[in-house]
Amino acid sequence: MRIASQTLCLFYATLLCGQSPPDLDTVIQAVRKEFQAERSMEVMRNAYATDRYFTFPRFQETAKFLRKKLEA
């Protein structure tokens, strides 16, 4: 996912600097190339496992889990 993340960062950075961004098709291709459906579903299932209880302690648990995933 690193390549897709870098491509998206470049895309937004060029927008913020007033430069023309990379071609949107290039960005979409980079994201599609790195996207992992099974991994995404696993993360979603793990987040839902705690979020579905709809209590603040469970929301906090979900946030900690997602933070670790983002940091990884």
mmCIF file as Biopython writes it, N, C-alpha, C and O atoms, coordinates in Angstrom:
data_model
#
loop_
_atom_site.group_PDB
_atom_site.id
_atom_site.type_symbol
_atom_site.label_atom_id
_atom_site.label_alt_id
_atom_site.label_comp_id
_atom_site.label_asym_id
_atom_site.label_entity_id
_atom_site.label_seq_id
_atom_site.pdbx_PDB_ins_code
_atom_site.Cartn_x
_atom_site.Cartn_y
_atom_site.Cartn_z
_atom_site.occupancy
_atom_site.B_iso_or_equiv
_atom_site.auth_seq_id
_atom_site.auth_asym_id
_atom_site.pdbx_PDB_model_num
ATOM 1   N N  . MET A ? 1  ? 0.824   -1.200 0.000   1.0 0.0 1  A 1 
ATOM 2   C CA . MET A ? 1  ? 0.000   0.000  0.000   1.0 0.0 1  A 1 
ATOM 3   C C  . MET A ? 1  ? 0.862   1.256  0.000   1.0 0.0 1  A 1 
ATOM 4   O O  . MET A ? 1  ? 0.354   2.356  -0.217  1.0 0.0 1  A 1 
ATOM 5   N N  . ARG A ? 2  ? 2.135   1.106  0.236   1.0 0.0 2  A 1 
ATOM 6   C CA . ARG A ? 2  ? 3.025   2.253  0.323   1.0 0.0 2  A 1 
ATOM 7   C C  . ARG A ? 2  ? 3.040   3.060  -0.971  1.0 0.0 2  A 1 
ATOM 8   O O  . ARG A ? 2  ? 3.015   4.290  -0.930  1.0 0.0 2  A 1 
ATOM 9   N N  . ILE A ? 3  ? 3.081   2.383  -2.121  1.0 0.0 3  A 1 
ATOM 10  C CA . ILE A ? 3  ? 3.127   3.084  -3.407  1.0 0.0 3  A 1 
ATOM 11  C C  . ILE A ? 3  ? 1.856   3.895  -3.608  1.0 0.0 3  A 1 
ATOM 12  O O  . ILE A ? 3  ? 1.910   5.056  -4.015  1.0 0.0 3  A 1 
ATOM 13  N N  . ALA A ? 4  ? 0.720   3.285  -3.323  1.0 0.0 4  A 1 
ATOM 14  C CA . ALA A ? 4  ? -0.541  4.004  -3.477  1.0 0.0 4  A 1 
ATOM 15  C C  . ALA A ? 4  ? -0.604  5.197  -2.535  1.0 0.0 4  A 1 
ATOM 16  O O  . ALA A ? 4  ? -1.051  6.275  -2.928  1.0 0.0 4  A 1 
ATOM 17  N N  . SER A ? 5  ? -0.164  5.018  -1.306  1.0 0.0 5  A 1 
ATOM 18  C CA . SER A ? 5  ? -0.156  6.113  -0.341  1.0 0.0 5  A 1 
ATOM 19  C C  . SER A ? 5  ? 0.742   7.245  -0.810  1.0 0.0 5  A 1 
ATOM 20  O O  . SER A ? 5  ? 0.381   8.418  -0.713  1.0 0.0 5  A 1 
ATOM 21  N N  . GLN A ? 6  ? 1.911   6.888  -1.319  1.0 0.0 6  A 1 
ATOM 22  C CA . GLN A ? 6  ? 2.831   7.909  -1.821  1.0 0.0 6  A 1 
ATOM 23  C C  . GLN A ? 6  ? 2.233   8.637  -3.016  1.0 0.0 6  A 1 
ATOM 24  O O  . GLN A ? 6  ? 2.377   9.853  -3.143  1.0 0.0 6  A 1 
ATOM 25  N N  . THR A ? 7  ? 1.562   7.897  -3.891  1.0 0.0 7  A 1 
ATOM 26  C CA . THR A ? 7  ? 0.948   8.513  -5.063  1.0 0.0 7  A 1 
ATOM 27  C C  . THR A ? 7  ? -0.144  9.477  -4.645  1.0 0.0 7  A 1 
ATOM 28  O O  . THR A ? 7  ? -0.239  10.581 -5.181  1.0 0.0 7  A 1 
ATOM 29  N N  . LEU A ? 8  ? -0.978  9.067  -3.682  1.0 0.0 8  A 1 
ATOM 30  C CA . LEU A ? 8  ? -2.037  9.951  -3.208  1.0 0.0 8  A 1 
ATOM 31  C C  . LEU A ? 8  ? -1.464  11.181 -2.516  1.0 0.0 8  A 1 
ATOM 32  O O  . LEU A ? 8  ? -1.975  12.288 -2.688  1.0 0.0 8  A 1 
ATOM 33  N N  . CYS A ? 9  ? -0.411  10.991 -1.738  1.0 0.0 9  A 1 
ATOM 34  C CA . CYS A ? 9  ? 0.236   12.142 -1.084  1.0 0.0 9  A 1 
ATOM 35  C C  . CYS A ? 9  ? 0.774   13.117 -2.123  1.0 0.0 9  A 1 
ATOM 36  O O  . CYS A ? 9  ? 0.622   14.331 -1.982  1.0 0.0 9  A 1 
ATOM 37  N N  . LEU A ? 10 ? 1.397   12.588 -3.155  1.0 0.0 10 A 1 
ATOM 38  C CA . LEU A ? 10 ? 1.907   13.436 -4.231  1.0 0.0 10 A 1 
ATOM 39  C C  . LEU A ? 10 ? 0.765   14.177 -4.912  1.0 0.0 10 A 1 
ATOM 40  O O  . LEU A ? 10 ? 0.877   15.367 -5.208  1.0 0.0 10 A 1 
ATOM 41  N N  . PHE A ? 11 ? -0.329  13.473 -5.158  1.0 0.0 11 A 1 
ATOM 42  C CA . PHE A ? 11 ? -1.509  14.063 -5.793  1.0 0.0 11 A 1 
ATOM 43  C C  . PHE A ? 11 ? -2.013  15.257 -4.988  1.0 0.0 11 A 1 
ATOM 44  O O  . PHE A ? 11 ? -2.239  16.332 -5.544  1.0 0.0 11 A 1 
ATOM 45  N N  . TYR A ? 12 ? -2.193  15.069 -3.670  1.0 0.0 12 A 1 
ATOM 46  C CA . TYR A ? 12 ? -2.709  16.156 -2.836  1.0 0.0 12 A 1 
ATOM 47  C C  . TYR A ? 12 ? -1.681  17.258 -2.623  1.0 0.0 12 A 1 
ATOM 48  O O  . TYR A ? 12 ? -2.042  18.432 -2.539  1.0 0.0 12 A 1 
ATOM 49  N N  . ALA A ? 13 ? -0.425  16.900 -2.536  1.0 0.0 13 A 1 
ATOM 50  C CA . ALA A ? 13 ? 0.615   17.911 -2.355  1.0 0.0 13 A 1 
ATOM 51  C C  . ALA A ? 13 ? 0.690   18.841 -3.557  1.0 0.0 13 A 1 
ATOM 52  O O  . ALA A ? 13 ? 0.859   20.051 -3.402  1.0 0.0 13 A 1 
ATOM 53  N N  . THR A ? 14 ? 0.565   18.281 -4.751  1.0 0.0 14 A 1 
ATOM 54  C CA . THR A ? 14 ? 0.617   19.131 -5.935  1.0 0.0 14 A 1 
ATOM 55  C C  . THR A ? 14 ? -0.600  20.039 -6.005  1.0 0.0 14 A 1 
ATOM 56  O O  . THR A ? 14 ? -0.505  21.173 -6.474  1.0 0.0 14 A 1 
ATOM 57  N N  . LEU A ? 15 ? -1.746  19.545 -5.538  1.0 0.0 15 A 1 
ATOM 58  C CA . LEU A ? 15 ? -2.935  20.399 -5.500  1.0 0.0 15 A 1 
ATOM 59  C C  . LEU A ? 15 ? -2.735  21.566 -4.543  1.0 0.0 15 A 1 
ATOM 60  O O  . LEU A ? 15 ? -3.092  22.701 -4.859  1.0 0.0 15 A 1 
ATOM 61  N N  . LEU A ? 16 ? -2.164  21.287 -3.374  1.0 0.0 16 A 1 
ATOM 62  C CA . LEU A ? 16 ? -1.946  22.329 -2.374  1.0 0.0 16 A 1 
ATOM 63  C C  . LEU A ? 16 ? -0.920  23.357 -2.835  1.0 0.0 16 A 1 
ATOM 64  O O  . LEU A ? 16 ? -1.001  24.525 -2.455  1.0 0.0 16 A 1 
ATOM 65  N N  . CYS A ? 17 ? 0.028   22.941 -3.636  1.0 0.0 17 A 1 
ATOM 66  C CA . CYS A ? 17 ? 1.076   23.850 -4.115  1.0 0.0 17 A 1 
ATOM 67  C C  . CYS A ? 17 ? 0.661   24.587 -5.384  1.0 0.0 17 A 1 
ATOM 68  O O  . CYS A ? 17 ? 1.420   25.401 -5.911  1.0 0.0 17 A 1 
ATOM 69  N N  . GLY A ? 18 ? -0.525  24.304 -5.866  1.0 0.0 18 A 1 
ATOM 70  C CA . GLY A ? 18 ? -0.996  24.975 -7.072  1.0 0.0 18 A 1 
ATOM 71  C C  . GLY A ? 18 ? -0.446  24.383 -8.350  1.0 0.0 18 A 1 
ATOM 72  O O  . GLY A ? 18 ? -0.607  24.971 -9.419  1.0 0.0 18 A 1 
ATOM 73  N N  . GLN A ? 19 ? 0.201   23.230 -8.265  1.0 0.0 19 A 1 
ATOM 74  C CA . GLN A ? 19 ? 0.731   22.570 -9.457  1.0 0.0 19 A 1 
ATOM 75  C C  . GLN A ? 19 ? -0.311  21.598 -9.993  1.0 0.0 19 A 1 
ATOM 76  O O  . GLN A ? 19 ? -1.253  21.226 -9.294  1.0 0.0 19 A 1 
ATOM 77  N N  . SER A ? 20 ? -0.128  21.200 -11.231 1.0 0.0 20 A 1 
ATOM 78  C CA . SER A ? 20 ? -1.076  20.236 -11.780 1.0 0.0 20 A 1 
ATOM 79  C C  . SER A ? 20 ? -0.755  18.845 -11.227 1.0 0.0 20 A 1 
ATOM 80  O O  . SER A ? 20 ? 0.400   18.420 -11.223 1.0 0.0 20 A 1 
ATOM 81  N N  . PRO A ? 21 ? -1.786  18.148 -10.765 1.0 0.0 21 A 1 
ATOM 82  C CA . PRO A ? 21 ? -1.579  16.831 -10.162 1.0 0.0 21 A 1 
ATOM 83  C C  . PRO A ? 21 ? -1.293  15.768 -11.211 1.0 0.0 21 A 1 
ATOM 84  O O  . PRO A ? 21 ? -1.493  15.998 -12.403 1.0 0.0 21 A 1 
ATOM 85  N N  . PRO A ? 22 ? -0.823  14.601 -10.770 1.0 0.0 22 A 1 
ATOM 86  C CA . PRO A ? 22 ? -0.649  13.499 -11.717 1.0 0.0 22 A 1 
ATOM 87  C C  . PRO A ? 22 ? -2.009  13.134 -12.316 1.0 0.0 22 A 1 
ATOM 88  O O  . PRO A ? 22 ? -3.056  13.417 -11.735 1.0 0.0 22 A 1 
ATOM 89  N N  . ASP A ? 23 ? -1.969  12.524 -13.444 1.0 0.0 23 A 1 
ATOM 90  C CA . ASP A ? 23 ? -3.184  12.083 -14.115 1.0 0.0 23 A 1 
ATOM 91  C C  . ASP A ? 23 ? -3.996  11.200 -13.174 1.0 0.0 23 A 1 
ATOM 92  O O  . ASP A ? 23 ? -3.431  10.325 -12.516 1.0 0.0 23 A 1 
ATOM 93  N N  . LEU A ? 24 ? -5.304  11.409 -13.097 1.0 0.0 24 A 1 
ATOM 94  C CA . LEU A ? 24 ? -6.163  10.651 -12.201 1.0 0.0 24 A 1 
ATOM 95  C C  . LEU A ? 24 ? -6.115  9.156  -12.506 1.0 0.0 24 A 1 
ATOM 96  O O  . LEU A ? 24 ? -6.159  8.339  -11.587 1.0 0.0 24 A 1 
ATOM 97  N N  . ASP A ? 25 ? -6.026  8.795  -13.768 1.0 0.0 25 A 1 
ATOM 98  C CA . ASP A ? 25 ? -5.927  7.376  -14.124 1.0 0.0 25 A 1 
ATOM 99  C C  . ASP A ? 25 ? -4.673  6.741  -13.521 1.0 0.0 25 A 1 
ATOM 100 O O  . ASP A ? 25 ? -4.695  5.578  -13.119 1.0 0.0 25 A 1 
ATOM 101 N N  . THR A ? 26 ? -3.601  7.493  -13.461 1.0 0.0 26 A 1 
ATOM 102 C CA . THR A ? 26 ? -2.359  7.004  -12.853 1.0 0.0 26 A 1 
ATOM 103 C C  . THR A ? 26 ? -2.560  6.744  -11.369 1.0 0.0 26 A 1 
ATOM 104 O O  . THR A ? 26 ? -2.101  5.732  -10.839 1.0 0.0 26 A 1 
ATOM 105 N N  . VAL A ? 27 ? -3.247  7.659  -10.708 1.0 0.0 27 A 1 
ATOM 106 C CA . VAL A ? 27 ? -3.520  7.501  -9.281  1.0 0.0 27 A 1 
ATOM 107 C C  . VAL A ? 27 ? -4.418  6.290  -9.046  1.0 0.0 27 A 1 
ATOM 108 O O  . VAL A ? 27 ? -4.154  5.486  -8.152  1.0 0.0 27 A 1 
ATOM 109 N N  . ILE A ? 28 ? -5.465  6.158  -9.834  1.0 0.0 28 A 1 
ATOM 110 C CA . ILE A ? 28 ? -6.396  5.035  -9.685  1.0 0.0 28 A 1 
ATOM 111 C C  . ILE A ? 28 ? -5.682  3.710  -9.922  1.0 0.0 28 A 1 
ATOM 112 O O  . ILE A ? 28 ? -5.895  2.753  -9.178  1.0 0.0 28 A 1 
ATOM 113 N N  . GLN A ? 29 ? -4.853  3.645  -10.929 1.0 0.0 29 A 1 
ATOM 114 C CA . GLN A ? 29 ? -4.106  2.420  -11.209 1.0 0.0 29 A 1 
ATOM 115 C C  . GLN A ? 29 ? -3.175  2.060  -10.061 1.0 0.0 29 A 1 
ATOM 116 O O  . GLN A ? 29 ? -3.049  0.887  -9.711  1.0 0.0 29 A 1 
ATOM 117 N N  . ALA A ? 30 ? -2.526  3.048  -9.476  1.0 0.0 30 A 1 
ATOM 118 C CA . ALA A ? 30 ? -1.613  2.791  -8.359  1.0 0.0 30 A 1 
ATOM 119 C C  . ALA A ? 30 ? -2.370  2.253  -7.151  1.0 0.0 30 A 1 
ATOM 120 O O  . ALA A ? 30 ? -1.904  1.333  -6.477  1.0 0.0 30 A 1 
ATOM 121 N N  . VAL A ? 31 ? -3.534  2.828  -6.882  1.0 0.0 31 A 1 
ATOM 122 C CA . VAL A ? 31 ? -4.338  2.371  -5.751  1.0 0.0 31 A 1 
ATOM 123 C C  . VAL A ? 31 ? -4.851  0.953  -6.011  1.0 0.0 31 A 1 
ATOM 124 O O  . VAL A ? 31 ? -4.755  0.093  -5.135  1.0 0.0 31 A 1 
ATOM 125 N N  . ARG A ? 32 ? -5.389  0.705  -7.193  1.0 0.0 32 A 1 
ATOM 126 C CA . ARG A ? 32 ? -5.892  -0.633 -7.531  1.0 0.0 32 A 1 
ATOM 127 C C  . ARG A ? 32 ? -4.804  -1.688 -7.459  1.0 0.0 32 A 1 
ATOM 128 O O  . ARG A ? 32 ? -5.055  -2.817 -7.036  1.0 0.0 32 A 1 
ATOM 129 N N  . LYS A ? 33 ? -3.610  -1.329 -7.867  1.0 0.0 33 A 1 
ATOM 130 C CA . LYS A ? 33 ? -2.486  -2.273 -7.869  1.0 0.0 33 A 1 
ATOM 131 C C  . LYS A ? 33 ? -2.159  -2.743 -6.453  1.0 0.0 33 A 1 
ATOM 132 O O  . LYS A ? 33 ? -1.806  -3.903 -6.244  1.0 0.0 33 A 1 
ATOM 133 N N  . GLU A ? 34 ? -2.278  -1.849 -5.494  1.0 0.0 34 A 1 
ATOM 134 C CA . GLU A ? 34 ? -1.888  -2.157 -4.117  1.0 0.0 34 A 1 
ATOM 135 C C  . GLU A ? 34 ? -3.054  -2.595 -3.233  1.0 0.0 34 A 1 
ATOM 136 O O  . GLU A ? 34 ? -2.826  -3.090 -2.129  1.0 0.0 34 A 1 
ATOM 137 N N  . PHE A ? 35 ? -4.282  -2.427 -3.683  1.0 0.0 35 A 1 
ATOM 138 C CA . PHE A ? 35 ? -5.456  -2.746 -2.869  1.0 0.0 35 A 1 
ATOM 139 C C  . PHE A ? 35 ? -5.541  -4.245 -2.605  1.0 0.0 35 A 1 
ATOM 140 O O  . PHE A ? 35 ? -5.372  -5.056 -3.516  1.0 0.0 35 A 1 
ATOM 141 N N  . GLN A ? 36 ? -5.803  -4.601 -1.355  1.0 0.0 36 A 1 
ATOM 142 C CA . GLN A ? 36 ? -5.929  -6.000 -0.957  1.0 0.0 36 A 1 
ATOM 143 C C  . GLN A ? 36 ? -7.291  -6.188 -0.297  1.0 0.0 36 A 1 
ATOM 144 O O  . GLN A ? 36 ? -7.479  -5.840 0.869   1.0 0.0 36 A 1 
ATOM 145 N N  . ALA A ? 37 ? -8.243  -6.743 -1.055  1.0 0.0 37 A 1 
ATOM 146 C CA . ALA A ? 37 ? -9.621  -6.868 -0.582  1.0 0.0 37 A 1 
ATOM 147 C C  . ALA A ? 37 ? -9.719  -7.703 0.694   1.0 0.0 37 A 1 
ATOM 148 O O  . ALA A ? 37 ? -10.423 -7.316 1.627   1.0 0.0 37 A 1 
ATOM 149 N N  . GLU A ? 38 ? -9.034  -8.825 0.749   1.0 0.0 38 A 1 
ATOM 150 C CA . GLU A ? 38 ? -9.112  -9.692 1.926   1.0 0.0 38 A 1 
ATOM 151 C C  . GLU A ? 38 ? -8.573  -8.997 3.176   1.0 0.0 38 A 1 
ATOM 152 O O  . GLU A ? 38 ? -9.142  -9.117 4.262   1.0 0.0 38 A 1 
ATOM 153 N N  . ARG A ? 39 ? -7.483  -8.278 3.008   1.0 0.0 39 A 1 
ATOM 154 C CA . ARG A ? 39 ? -6.910  -7.551 4.144   1.0 0.0 39 A 1 
ATOM 155 C C  . ARG A ? 39 ? -7.859  -6.442 4.610   1.0 0.0 39 A 1 
ATOM 156 O O  . ARG A ? 39 ? -8.026  -6.221 5.809   1.0 0.0 39 A 1 
ATOM 157 N N  . SER A ? 40 ? -8.467  -5.761 3.661   1.0 0.0 40 A 1 
ATOM 158 C CA . SER A ? 40 ? -9.419  -4.698 4.003   1.0 0.0 40 A 1 
ATOM 159 C C  . SER A ? 40 ? -10.623 -5.257 4.748   1.0 0.0 40 A 1 
ATOM 160 O O  . SER A ? 40 ? -11.086 -4.660 5.720   1.0 0.0 40 A 1 
ATOM 161 N N  . MET A ? 41 ? -11.127 -6.395 4.297   1.0 0.0 41 A 1 
ATOM 162 C CA . MET A ? 41 ? -12.266 -7.027 4.961   1.0 0.0 41 A 1 
ATOM 163 C C  . MET A ? 41 ? -11.892 -7.476 6.373   1.0 0.0 41 A 1 
ATOM 164 O O  . MET A ? 41 ? -12.702 -7.365 7.293   1.0 0.0 41 A 1 
ATOM 165 N N  . GLU A ? 42 ? -10.676 -7.979 6.548   1.0 0.0 42 A 1 
ATOM 166 C CA . GLU A ? 42 ? -10.224 -8.405 7.874   1.0 0.0 42 A 1 
ATOM 167 C C  . GLU A ? 42 ? -10.189 -7.216 8.837   1.0 0.0 42 A 1 
ATOM 168 O O  . GLU A ? 42 ? -10.643 -7.323 9.976   1.0 0.0 42 A 1 
ATOM 169 N N  . VAL A ? 43 ? -9.656  -6.099 8.383   1.0 0.0 43 A 1 
ATOM 170 C CA . VAL A ? 43 ? -9.599  -4.896 9.221   1.0 0.0 43 A 1 
ATOM 171 C C  . VAL A ? 43 ? -11.011 -4.429 9.555   1.0 0.0 43 A 1 
ATOM 172 O O  . VAL A ? 43 ? -11.296 -4.071 10.698  1.0 0.0 43 A 1 
ATOM 173 N N  . MET A ? 44 ? -11.898 -4.431 8.554   1.0 0.0 44 A 1 
ATOM 174 C CA . MET A ? 44 ? -13.282 -4.004 8.783   1.0 0.0 44 A 1 
ATOM 175 C C  . MET A ? 44 ? -13.975 -4.919 9.790   1.0 0.0 44 A 1 
ATOM 176 O O  . MET A ? 44 ? -14.688 -4.440 10.672  1.0 0.0 44 A 1 
ATOM 177 N N  . ARG A ? 45 ? -13.773 -6.220 9.667   1.0 0.0 45 A 1 
ATOM 178 C CA . ARG A ? 45 ? -14.403 -7.168 10.604  1.0 0.0 45 A 1 
ATOM 179 C C  . ARG A ? 45 ? -13.882 -6.955 12.024  1.0 0.0 45 A 1 
ATOM 180 O O  . ARG A ? 45 ? -14.653 -6.989 12.983  1.0 0.0 45 A 1 
ATOM 181 N N  . ASN A ? 46 ? -12.587 -6.739 12.155  1.0 0.0 46 A 1 
ATOM 182 C CA . ASN A ? 46 ? -12.015 -6.495 13.488  1.0 0.0 46 A 1 
ATOM 183 C C  . ASN A ? 46 ? -12.537 -5.197 14.094  1.0 0.0 46 A 1 
ATOM 184 O O  . ASN A ? 46 ? -12.817 -5.141 15.291  1.0 0.0 46 A 1 
ATOM 185 N N  . ALA A ? 47 ? -12.669 -4.169 13.288  1.0 0.0 47 A 1 
ATOM 186 C CA . ALA A ? 47 ? -13.203 -2.896 13.786  1.0 0.0 47 A 1 
ATOM 187 C C  . ALA A ? 47 ? -14.669 -3.052 14.183  1.0 0.0 47 A 1 
ATOM 188 O O  . ALA A ? 47 ? -15.090 -2.536 15.218  1.0 0.0 47 A 1 
ATOM 189 N N  . TYR A ? 48 ? -15.438 -3.753 13.374  1.0 0.0 48 A 1 
ATOM 190 C CA . TYR A ? 48 ? -16.857 -3.945 13.667  1.0 0.0 48 A 1 
ATOM 191 C C  . TYR A ? 48 ? -17.060 -4.794 14.924  1.0 0.0 48 A 1 
ATOM 192 O O  . TYR A ? 48 ? -18.035 -4.608 15.653  1.0 0.0 48 A 1 
ATOM 193 N N  . ALA A ? 49 ? -16.140 -5.723 15.173  1.0 0.0 49 A 1 
ATOM 194 C CA . ALA A ? 49 ? -16.266 -6.607 16.332  1.0 0.0 49 A 1 
ATOM 195 C C  . ALA A ? 49 ? -16.347 -5.831 17.643  1.0 0.0 49 A 1 
ATOM 196 O O  . ALA A ? 49 ? -16.996 -6.286 18.585  1.0 0.0 49 A 1 
ATOM 197 N N  . THR A ? 50 ? -15.705 -4.678 17.719  1.0 0.0 50 A 1 
ATOM 198 C CA . THR A ? 50 ? -15.788 -3.866 18.935  1.0 0.0 50 A 1 
ATOM 199 C C  . THR A ? 50 ? -16.755 -2.703 18.780  1.0 0.0 50 A 1 
ATOM 200 O O  . THR A ? 50 ? -17.434 -2.343 19.741  1.0 0.0 50 A 1 
ATOM 201 N N  . ASP A ? 51 ? -16.833 -2.115 17.611  1.0 0.0 51 A 1 
ATOM 202 C CA . ASP A ? 51 ? -17.702 -0.944 17.385  1.0 0.0 51 A 1 
ATOM 203 C C  . ASP A ? 51 ? -19.188 -1.284 17.470  1.0 0.0 51 A 1 
ATOM 204 O O  . ASP A ? 51 ? -19.994 -0.411 17.794  1.0 0.0 51 A 1 
ATOM 205 N N  . ARG A ? 52 ? -19.561 -2.498 17.195  1.0 0.0 52 A 1 
ATOM 206 C CA . ARG A ? 52 ? -20.983 -2.853 17.153  1.0 0.0 52 A 1 
ATOM 207 C C  . ARG A ? 52 ? -21.675 -2.756 18.505  1.0 0.0 52 A 1 
ATOM 208 O O  . ARG A ? 52 ? -22.903 -2.702 18.573  1.0 0.0 52 A 1 
ATOM 209 N N  . TYR A ? 53 ? -20.890 -2.734 19.589  1.0 0.0 53 A 1 
ATOM 210 C CA . TYR A ? 53 ? -21.488 -2.628 20.921  1.0 0.0 53 A 1 
ATOM 211 C C  . TYR A ? 53 ? -21.940 -1.209 21.247  1.0 0.0 53 A 1 
ATOM 212 O O  . TYR A ? 53 ? -22.701 -1.002 22.192  1.0 0.0 53 A 1 
ATOM 213 N N  . PHE A ? 54 ? -21.479 -0.239 20.474  1.0 0.0 54 A 1 
ATOM 214 C CA . PHE A ? 54 ? -21.899 1.157  20.562  1.0 0.0 54 A 1 
ATOM 215 C C  . PHE A ? 54 ? -21.793 1.726  21.984  1.0 0.0 54 A 1 
ATOM 216 O O  . PHE A ? 54 ? -22.742 2.296  22.523  1.0 0.0 54 A 1 
ATOM 217 N N  . THR A ? 55 ? -20.605 1.550  22.567  1.0 0.0 55 A 1 
ATOM 218 C CA . THR A ? 55 ? -20.295 2.176  23.851  1.0 0.0 55 A 1 
ATOM 219 C C  . THR A ? 55 ? -18.959 2.892  23.697  1.0 0.0 55 A 1 
ATOM 220 O O  . THR A ? 55 ? -18.135 2.507  22.868  1.0 0.0 55 A 1 
ATOM 221 N N  . PHE A ? 56 ? -18.752 3.916  24.485  1.0 0.0 56 A 1 
ATOM 222 C CA . PHE A ? 56 ? -17.518 4.685  24.358  1.0 0.0 56 A 1 
ATOM 223 C C  . PHE A ? 56 ? -16.269 3.859  24.657  1.0 0.0 56 A 1 
ATOM 224 O O  . PHE A ? 56 ? -15.266 4.029  23.964  1.0 0.0 56 A 1 
ATOM 225 N N  . PRO A ? 57 ? -16.280 2.969  25.660  1.0 0.0 57 A 1 
ATOM 226 C CA . PRO A ? 57 ? -15.079 2.134  25.856  1.0 0.0 57 A 1 
ATOM 227 C C  . PRO A ? 57 ? -14.776 1.258  24.629  1.0 0.0 57 A 1 
ATOM 228 O O  . PRO A ? 57 ? -13.611 1.042  24.295  1.0 0.0 57 A 1 
ATOM 229 N N  . ARG A ? 58 ? -15.814 0.760  23.965  1.0 0.0 58 A 1 
ATOM 230 C CA . ARG A ? 58 ? -15.593 -0.051 22.768  1.0 0.0 58 A 1 
ATOM 231 C C  . ARG A ? 58 ? -15.117 0.808  21.602  1.0 0.0 58 A 1 
ATOM 232 O O  . ARG A ? 58 ? -14.287 0.366  20.807  1.0 0.0 58 A 1 
ATOM 233 N N  . PHE A ? 59 ? -15.632 2.031  21.491  1.0 0.0 59 A 1 
ATOM 234 C CA . PHE A ? 59 ? -15.147 2.944  20.450  1.0 0.0 59 A 1 
ATOM 235 C C  . PHE A ? 59 ? -13.660 3.215  20.654  1.0 0.0 59 A 1 
ATOM 236 O O  . PHE A ? 59 ? -12.887 3.279  19.697  1.0 0.0 59 A 1 
ATOM 237 N N  . GLN A ? 60 ? -13.277 3.372  21.917  1.0 0.0 60 A 1 
ATOM 238 C CA . GLN A ? 60 ? -11.872 3.614  22.235  1.0 0.0 60 A 1 
ATOM 239 C C  . GLN A ? 60 ? -11.016 2.409  21.835  1.0 0.0 60 A 1 
ATOM 240 O O  . GLN A ? 60 ? -9.917  2.568  21.304  1.0 0.0 60 A 1 
ATOM 241 N N  . GLU A ? 61 ? -11.528 1.217  22.094  1.0 0.0 61 A 1 
ATOM 242 C CA . GLU A ? 61 ? -10.813 0.000  21.713  1.0 0.0 61 A 1 
ATOM 243 C C  . GLU A ? 61 ? -10.642 -0.068 20.192  1.0 0.0 61 A 1 
ATOM 244 O O  . GLU A ? 61 ? -9.575  -0.422 19.692  1.0 0.0 61 A 1 
ATOM 245 N N  . THR A ? 62 ? -11.698 0.274  19.476  1.0 0.0 62 A 1 
ATOM 246 C CA . THR A ? 62 ? -11.637 0.288  18.019  1.0 0.0 62 A 1 
ATOM 247 C C  . THR A ? 62 ? -10.616 1.315  17.540  1.0 0.0 62 A 1 
ATOM 248 O O  . THR A ? 62 ? -9.823  1.034  16.642  1.0 0.0 62 A 1 
ATOM 249 N N  . ALA A ? 63 ? -10.637 2.491  18.131  1.0 0.0 63 A 1 
ATOM 250 C CA . ALA A ? 63 ? -9.699  3.549  17.742  1.0 0.0 63 A 1 
ATOM 251 C C  . ALA A ? 63 ? -8.253  3.121  17.969  1.0 0.0 63 A 1 
ATOM 252 O O  . ALA A ? 63 ? -7.383  3.406  17.146  1.0 0.0 63 A 1 
ATOM 253 N N  . LYS A ? 64 ? -7.999  2.446  19.069  1.0 0.0 64 A 1 
ATOM 254 C CA . LYS A ? 64 ? -6.635  1.955  19.343  1.0 0.0 64 A 1 
ATOM 255 C C  . LYS A ? 64 ? -6.214  0.922  18.288  1.0 0.0 64 A 1 
ATOM 256 O O  . LYS A ? 64 ? -5.084  0.940  17.799  1.0 0.0 64 A 1 
ATOM 257 N N  . PHE A ? 65 ? -7.143  0.027  17.951  1.0 0.0 65 A 1 
ATOM 258 C CA . PHE A ? 65 ? -6.857  -0.990 16.950  1.0 0.0 65 A 1 
ATOM 259 C C  . PHE A ? 65 ? -6.528  -0.332 15.607  1.0 0.0 65 A 1 
ATOM 260 O O  . PHE A ? 65 ? -5.541  -0.684 14.961  1.0 0.0 65 A 1 
ATOM 261 N N  . LEU A ? 66 ? -7.362  0.624  15.194  1.0 0.0 66 A 1 
ATOM 262 C CA . LEU A ? 66 ? -7.151  1.290  13.902  1.0 0.0 66 A 1 
ATOM 263 C C  . LEU A ? 66 ? -5.872  2.128  13.909  1.0 0.0 66 A 1 
ATOM 264 O O  . LEU A ? 66 ? -5.177  2.223  12.898  1.0 0.0 66 A 1 
ATOM 265 N N  . ARG A ? 67 ? -5.574  2.727  15.043  1.0 0.0 67 A 1 
ATOM 266 C CA . ARG A ? 67 ? -4.325  3.504  15.142  1.0 0.0 67 A 1 
ATOM 267 C C  . ARG A ? 67 ? -3.110  2.598  14.903  1.0 0.0 67 A 1 
ATOM 268 O O  . ARG A ? 67 ? -2.181  2.961  14.181  1.0 0.0 67 A 1 
ATOM 269 N N  . LYS A ? 68 ? -3.138  1.416  15.523  1.0 0.0 68 A 1 
ATOM 270 C CA . LYS A ? 68 ? -2.030  0.475  15.328  1.0 0.0 68 A 1 
ATOM 271 C C  . LYS A ? 68 ? -1.916  0.065  13.872  1.0 0.0 68 A 1 
ATOM 272 O O  . LYS A ? 68 ? -0.813  -0.051 13.340  1.0 0.0 68 A 1 
ATOM 273 N N  . LYS A ? 69 ? -3.050  -0.155 13.228  1.0 0.0 69 A 1 
ATOM 274 C CA . LYS A ? 69 ? -3.035  -0.540 11.806  1.0 0.0 69 A 1 
ATOM 275 C C  . LYS A ? 69 ? -2.445  0.574  10.961  1.0 0.0 69 A 1 
ATOM 276 O O  . LYS A ? 69 ? -1.636  0.313  10.070  1.0 0.0 69 A 1 
ATOM 277 N N  . LEU A ? 70 ? -2.840  1.817  11.228  1.0 0.0 70 A 1 
ATOM 278 C CA . LEU A ? 70 ? -2.330  2.944  10.457  1.0 0.0 70 A 1 
ATOM 279 C C  . LEU A ? 70 ? -0.830  3.151  10.686  1.0 0.0 70 A 1 
ATOM 280 O O  . LEU A ? 70 ? -0.090  3.480  9.759   1.0 0.0 70 A 1 
ATOM 281 N N  . GLU A ? 71 ? -0.398  2.955  11.921  1.0 0.0 71 A 1 
ATOM 282 C CA . GLU A ? 71 ? 1.017   3.121  12.227  1.0 0.0 71 A 1 
ATOM 283 C C  . GLU A ? 71 ? 1.864   2.029  11.582  1.0 0.0 71 A 1 
ATOM 284 O O  . GLU A ? 71 ? 3.015   2.256  11.209  1.0 0.0 71 A 1 
ATOM 285 N N  . ALA A ? 72 ? 1.271   0.834  11.456  1.0 0.0 72 A 1 
ATOM 286 C CA . ALA A ? 72 ? 1.996   -0.275 10.822  1.0 0.0 72 A 1 
ATOM 287 C C  . ALA A ? 72 ? 2.137   0.019  9.344   1.0 0.0 72 A 1 
ATOM 288 O O  . ALA A ? 72 ? 2.716   -0.779 8.607   1.0 0.0 72 A 1 
#
